[in-house]
Amino acid sequence: MDINSPAPKPSATAHLRRFLEGDSVEDLTLLLHRAYADHAAAGRVFFASYQTPQDTRHRMGKGECWVAVNGNELLGTVTVSAPHTTPAGYPAPAGTGSFWQLAVDPSQRGTGLGHRLLGLAESRIAALGSTRVVIDTSSQAEELVDWYRRRGYARTGTWRWGVTNYDSVVLAKDLPTAVDRGATTPGGCGPGRPGGCAGPPQPV
């Protein structure tokens, strides 16, 4: 996700909701490609910049997929999971939550939509019972790493995914519990609901 923008546009009217059965996986995949195209052009090949619709559906199935829409226009997305398992050696404790496929359409950069999606992801992870979120991104994407650091994320280690061409920096942040927050996001899964959202952390 490129968080820089030459010309911010209003996005307050964007509606955040769960991905629905009738929504297009192909359109979501094209959104991911657009959102990560600048990274790919700079030589940082995020998986989201080239994954297939089948890959998108598989990754969506590992958690809750949320989208930002304005009418029929797809503007952004994020997929959330908590708690999740980690590959052996991944620098994250058991029970943490994670999110991936955080993406904003290039036309919406600088509008605050990325921050809204981040806040949604963190609130869902807390509502699902995790008190810590862990993610990773390209260590070469310094502006993106700084964006997360300004929002409370701290480096915990590094990782290398087989589907990217870079080393990833692993970032973590402590979250308030669902009880502390006193609210949950409607339409999600959580303790006591069938079909939990557990899944491993994913390359962006």
Contacts in CASP RR format, 6 or more apart in sequence:
PFRMAT RR
TARGET T0000
AUTHOR 0000-0000-0000
METHOD contacts of the structure
MODEL  1
MDINSPAPKPSATAHLRRFLEGDSVEDLTLLLHRAYADHAAAGRVFFASY
QTPQDTRHRMGKGECWVAVNGNELLGTVTVSAPHTTPAGYPAPAGTGSFW
QLAVDPSQRGTGLGHRLLGLAESRIAALGSTRVVIDTSSQAEELVDWYRR
RGYARTGTWRWGVTNYDSVVLAKDLPTAVDRGATTPGGCGPGRPGGCAGP
PQPV
1 35 0 8 1.000
1 36 0 8 1.000
1 102 0 8 1.000
1 103 0 8 1.000
1 104 0 8 1.000
1 114 0 8 1.000
1 144 0 8 1.000
1 204 0 8 1.000
2 35 0 8 1.000
2 36 0 8 1.000
2 38 0 8 1.000
2 39 0 8 1.000
2 106 0 8 1.000
2 109 0 8 1.000
2 143 0 8 1.000
2 144 0 8 1.000
3 104 0 8 1.000
3 109 0 8 1.000
3 110 0 8 1.000
3 114 0 8 1.000
3 143 0 8 1.000
3 144 0 8 1.000
3 147 0 8 1.000
4 109 0 8 1.000
4 110 0 8 1.000
4 143 0 8 1.000
5 109 0 8 1.000
5 110 0 8 1.000
5 111 0 8 1.000
8 109 0 8 1.000
8 110 0 8 1.000
8 111 0 8 1.000
8 112 0 8 1.000
9 107 0 8 1.000
9 108 0 8 1.000
9 111 0 8 1.000
10 111 0 8 1.000
11 68 0 8 1.000
11 70 0 8 1.000
11 75 0 8 1.000
11 108 0 8 1.000
11 111 0 8 1.000
11 112 0 8 1.000
11 113 0 8 1.000
11 116 0 8 1.000
13 70 0 8 1.000
14 68 0 8 1.000
14 69 0 8 1.000
14 70 0 8 1.000
14 75 0 8 1.000
14 76 0 8 1.000
14 108 0 8 1.000
14 113 0 8 1.000
14 116 0 8 1.000
15 68 0 8 1.000
15 69 0 8 1.000
15 70 0 8 1.000
15 71 0 8 1.000
16 66 0 8 1.000
16 67 0 8 1.000
16 68 0 8 1.000
16 116 0 8 1.000
16 117 0 8 1.000
16 120 0 8 1.000
17 66 0 8 1.000
17 67 0 8 1.000
17 69 0 8 1.000
18 64 0 8 1.000
18 65 0 8 1.000
18 66 0 8 1.000
18 67 0 8 1.000
18 187 0 8 1.000
18 188 0 8 1.000
19 28 0 8 1.000
19 60 0 8 1.000
19 65 0 8 1.000
19 66 0 8 1.000
19 67 0 8 1.000
19 77 0 8 1.000
23 67 0 8 1.000
25 53 0 8 1.000
25 56 0 8 1.000
25 57 0 8 1.000
25 60 0 8 1.000
26 53 0 8 1.000
27 74 0 8 1.000
28 56 0 8 1.000
28 60 0 8 1.000
28 65 0 8 1.000
28 67 0 8 1.000
28 74 0 8 1.000
28 77 0 8 1.000
29 51 0 8 1.000
29 52 0 8 1.000
29 53 0 8 1.000
29 55 0 8 1.000
29 56 0 8 1.000
31 74 0 8 1.000
31 76 0 8 1.000
31 77 0 8 1.000
31 103 0 8 1.000
31 105 0 8 1.000
32 48 0 8 1.000
32 49 0 8 1.000
32 51 0 8 1.000
32 56 0 8 1.000
32 77 0 8 1.000
32 101 0 8 1.000
32 103 0 8 1.000
33 48 0 8 1.000
33 49 0 8 1.000
33 50 0 8 1.000
34 105 0 8 1.000
34 106 0 8 1.000
35 48 0 8 1.000
35 76 0 8 1.000
35 103 0 8 1.000
35 104 0 8 1.000
35 105 0 8 1.000
35 106 0 8 1.000
36 46 0 8 1.000
36 48 0 8 1.000
36 49 0 8 1.000
36 103 0 8 1.000
36 204 0 8 1.000
37 49 0 8 1.000
37 106 0 8 1.000
38 106 0 8 1.000
39 45 0 8 1.000
39 46 0 8 1.000
39 49 0 8 1.000
39 138 0 8 1.000
39 141 0 8 1.000
40 46 0 8 1.000
40 49 0 8 1.000
40 50 0 8 1.000
42 140 0 8 1.000
43 165 0 8 1.000
44 138 0 8 1.000
44 140 0 8 1.000
44 141 0 8 1.000
44 164 0 8 1.000
44 165 0 8 1.000
44 166 0 8 1.000
45 164 0 8 1.000
45 165 0 8 1.000
45 166 0 8 1.000
46 138 0 8 1.000
46 164 0 8 1.000
46 203 0 8 1.000
46 204 0 8 1.000
47 55 0 8 1.000
47 161 0 8 1.000
47 163 0 8 1.000
47 164 0 8 1.000
47 203 0 8 1.000
47 204 0 8 1.000
48 101 0 8 1.000
48 103 0 8 1.000
48 204 0 8 1.000
51 59 0 8 1.000
56 101 0 8 1.000
59 79 0 8 1.000
59 100 0 8 1.000
59 101 0 8 1.000
59 202 0 8 1.000
60 79 0 8 1.000
60 101 0 8 1.000
61 79 0 8 1.000
62 79 0 8 1.000
62 81 0 8 1.000
62 197 0 8 1.000
62 199 0 8 1.000
62 200 0 8 1.000
62 202 0 8 1.000
63 79 0 8 1.000
63 80 0 8 1.000
63 81 0 8 1.000
63 197 0 8 1.000
63 199 0 8 1.000
64 79 0 8 1.000
64 80 0 8 1.000
64 81 0 8 1.000
64 124 0 8 1.000
64 188 0 8 1.000
64 189 0 8 1.000
64 197 0 8 1.000
65 77 0 8 1.000
65 78 0 8 1.000
65 79 0 8 1.000
65 101 0 8 1.000
66 77 0 8 1.000
66 78 0 8 1.000
66 79 0 8 1.000
66 80 0 8 1.000
66 117 0 8 1.000
66 120 0 8 1.000
66 121 0 8 1.000
66 124 0 8 1.000
67 74 0 8 1.000
67 75 0 8 1.000
67 76 0 8 1.000
67 77 0 8 1.000
68 74 0 8 1.000
68 75 0 8 1.000
68 76 0 8 1.000
68 77 0 8 1.000
68 104 0 8 1.000
68 108 0 8 1.000
68 113 0 8 1.000
68 116 0 8 1.000
68 117 0 8 1.000
69 75 0 8 1.000
74 105 0 8 1.000
75 104 0 8 1.000
75 105 0 8 1.000
75 107 0 8 1.000
75 108 0 8 1.000
75 113 0 8 1.000
76 103 0 8 1.000
76 104 0 8 1.000
76 105 0 8 1.000
76 108 0 8 1.000
76 113 0 8 1.000
76 114 0 8 1.000
76 117 0 8 1.000
77 101 0 8 1.000
77 102 0 8 1.000
77 103 0 8 1.000
77 117 0 8 1.000
78 99 0 8 1.000
78 100 0 8 1.000
78 101 0 8 1.000
78 102 0 8 1.000
78 103 0 8 1.000
78 117 0 8 1.000
78 118 0 8 1.000
78 120 0 8 1.000
78 121 0 8 1.000
79 99 0 8 1.000
79 100 0 8 1.000
79 101 0 8 1.000
79 202 0 8 1.000
80 97 0 8 1.000
80 98 0 8 1.000
80 99 0 8 1.000
80 120 0 8 1.000
80 121 0 8 1.000
80 124 0 8 1.000
80 125 0 8 1.000
80 128 0 8 1.000
80 197 0 8 1.000
81 97 0 8 1.000
81 98 0 8 1.000
81 99 0 8 1.000
81 125 0 8 1.000
81 197 0 8 1.000
81 198 0 8 1.000
81 199 0 8 1.000
82 95 0 8 1.000
82 96 0 8 1.000
82 97 0 8 1.000
82 98 0 8 1.000
82 124 0 8 1.000
82 125 0 8 1.000
82 128 0 8 1.000
82 129 0 8 1.000
82 130 0 8 1.000
82 133 0 8 1.000
82 197 0 8 1.000
82 198 0 8 1.000
83 94 0 8 1.000
83 95 0 8 1.000
83 96 0 8 1.000
83 97 0 8 1.000
83 128 0 8 1.000
83 129 0 8 1.000
83 130 0 8 1.000
83 198 0 8 1.000
84 95 0 8 1.000
84 96 0 8 1.000
84 97 0 8 1.000
84 98 0 8 1.000
84 198 0 8 1.000
84 199 0 8 1.000
84 200 0 8 1.000
84 201 0 8 1.000
85 94 0 8 1.000
85 198 0 8 1.000
85 199 0 8 1.000
85 200 0 8 1.000
86 92 0 8 1.000
86 94 0 8 1.000
86 96 0 8 1.000
86 200 0 8 1.000
86 201 0 8 1.000
87 200 0 8 1.000
87 201 0 8 1.000
90 159 0 8 1.000
90 170 0 8 1.000
90 201 0 8 1.000
91 156 0 8 1.000
91 157 0 8 1.000
91 158 0 8 1.000
91 159 0 8 1.000
91 170 0 8 1.000
92 98 0 8 1.000
92 134 0 8 1.000
92 156 0 8 1.000
92 170 0 8 1.000
92 172 0 8 1.000
92 201 0 8 1.000
93 132 0 8 1.000
95 130 0 8 1.000
95 132 0 8 1.000
96 130 0 8 1.000
96 132 0 8 1.000
96 133 0 8 1.000
96 134 0 8 1.000
96 172 0 8 1.000
97 125 0 8 1.000
97 128 0 8 1.000
97 130 0 8 1.000
97 132 0 8 1.000
97 133 0 8 1.000
97 134 0 8 1.000
98 125 0 8 1.000
98 133 0 8 1.000
98 134 0 8 1.000
98 135 0 8 1.000
98 201 0 8 1.000
98 202 0 8 1.000
99 121 0 8 1.000
99 125 0 8 1.000
99 133 0 8 1.000
99 135 0 8 1.000
100 135 0 8 1.000
100 201 0 8 1.000
100 202 0 8 1.000
100 203 0 8 1.000
100 204 0 8 1.000
101 202 0 8 1.000
101 204 0 8 1.000
102 114 0 8 1.000
102 117 0 8 1.000
102 118 0 8 1.000
102 121 0 8 1.000
102 204 0 8 1.000
104 111 0 8 1.000
104 113 0 8 1.000
104 114 0 8 1.000
104 117 0 8 1.000
108 114 0 8 1.000
115 151 0 8 1.000
118 151 0 8 1.000
120 185 0 8 1.000
121 133 0 8 1.000
122 133 0 8 1.000
122 173 0 8 1.000
122 175 0 8 1.000
123 181 0 8 1.000
123 183 0 8 1.000
123 184 0 8 1.000
123 185 0 8 1.000
124 185 0 8 1.000
124 188 0 8 1.000
125 133 0 8 1.000
125 175 0 8 1.000
126 175 0 8 1.000
126 176 0 8 1.000
126 177 0 8 1.000
126 178 0 8 1.000
126 180 0 8 1.000
126 181 0 8 1.000
127 178 0 8 1.000
127 181 0 8 1.000
127 183 0 8 1.000
127 184 0 8 1.000
127 185 0 8 1.000
127 188 0 8 1.000
127 190 0 8 1.000
128 178 0 8 1.000
128 189 0 8 1.000
128 190 0 8 1.000
128 191 0 8 1.000
128 197 0 8 1.000
129 177 0 8 1.000
129 178 0 8 1.000
129 190 0 8 1.000
129 191 0 8 1.000
130 175 0 8 1.000
131 174 0 8 1.000
131 175 0 8 1.000
131 176 0 8 1.000
131 177 0 8 1.000
132 172 0 8 1.000
132 173 0 8 1.000
132 174 0 8 1.000
132 175 0 8 1.000
133 172 0 8 1.000
133 173 0 8 1.000
133 175 0 8 1.000
134 156 0 8 1.000
134 170 0 8 1.000
134 171 0 8 1.000
134 172 0 8 1.000
134 201 0 8 1.000
135 148 0 8 1.000
135 153 0 8 1.000
135 170 0 8 1.000
135 171 0 8 1.000
135 172 0 8 1.000
135 201 0 8 1.000
135 204 0 8 1.000
136 159 0 8 1.000
136 168 0 8 1.000
136 169 0 8 1.000
136 170 0 8 1.000
136 171 0 8 1.000
136 201 0 8 1.000
136 203 0 8 1.000
136 204 0 8 1.000
137 144 0 8 1.000
137 145 0 8 1.000
137 148 0 8 1.000
137 168 0 8 1.000
137 169 0 8 1.000
137 171 0 8 1.000
137 204 0 8 1.000
138 144 0 8 1.000
138 164 0 8 1.000
138 166 0 8 1.000
138 167 0 8 1.000
138 168 0 8 1.000
138 169 0 8 1.000
138 204 0 8 1.000
139 145 0 8 1.000
139 158 0 8 1.000
139 166 0 8 1.000
139 167 0 8 1.000
139 168 0 8 1.000
139 169 0 8 1.000
140 166 0 8 1.000
145 169 0 8 1.000
145 171 0 8 1.000
148 171 0 8 1.000
149 171 0 8 1.000
151 173 0 8 1.000
152 173 0 8 1.000
153 171 0 8 1.000
153 172 0 8 1.000
153 173 0 8 1.000
154 171 0 8 1.000
154 172 0 8 1.000
154 173 0 8 1.000
155 169 0 8 1.000
155 170 0 8 1.000
155 171 0 8 1.000
156 170 0 8 1.000
156 171 0 8 1.000
156 172 0 8 1.000
157 169 0 8 1.000
157 170 0 8 1.000
158 167 0 8 1.000
158 168 0 8 1.000
158 169 0 8 1.000
158 170 0 8 1.000
159 167 0 8 1.000
159 168 0 8 1.000
159 170 0 8 1.000
160 167 0 8 1.000
160 168 0 8 1.000
161 168 0 8 1.000
161 203 0 8 1.000
162 203 0 8 1.000
163 203 0 8 1.000
164 203 0 8 1.000
168 203 0 8 1.000
178 184 0 8 1.000
189 195 0 8 1.000
189 196 0 8 1.000
189 197 0 8 1.000
190 196 0 8 1.000
190 197 0 8 1.000
END
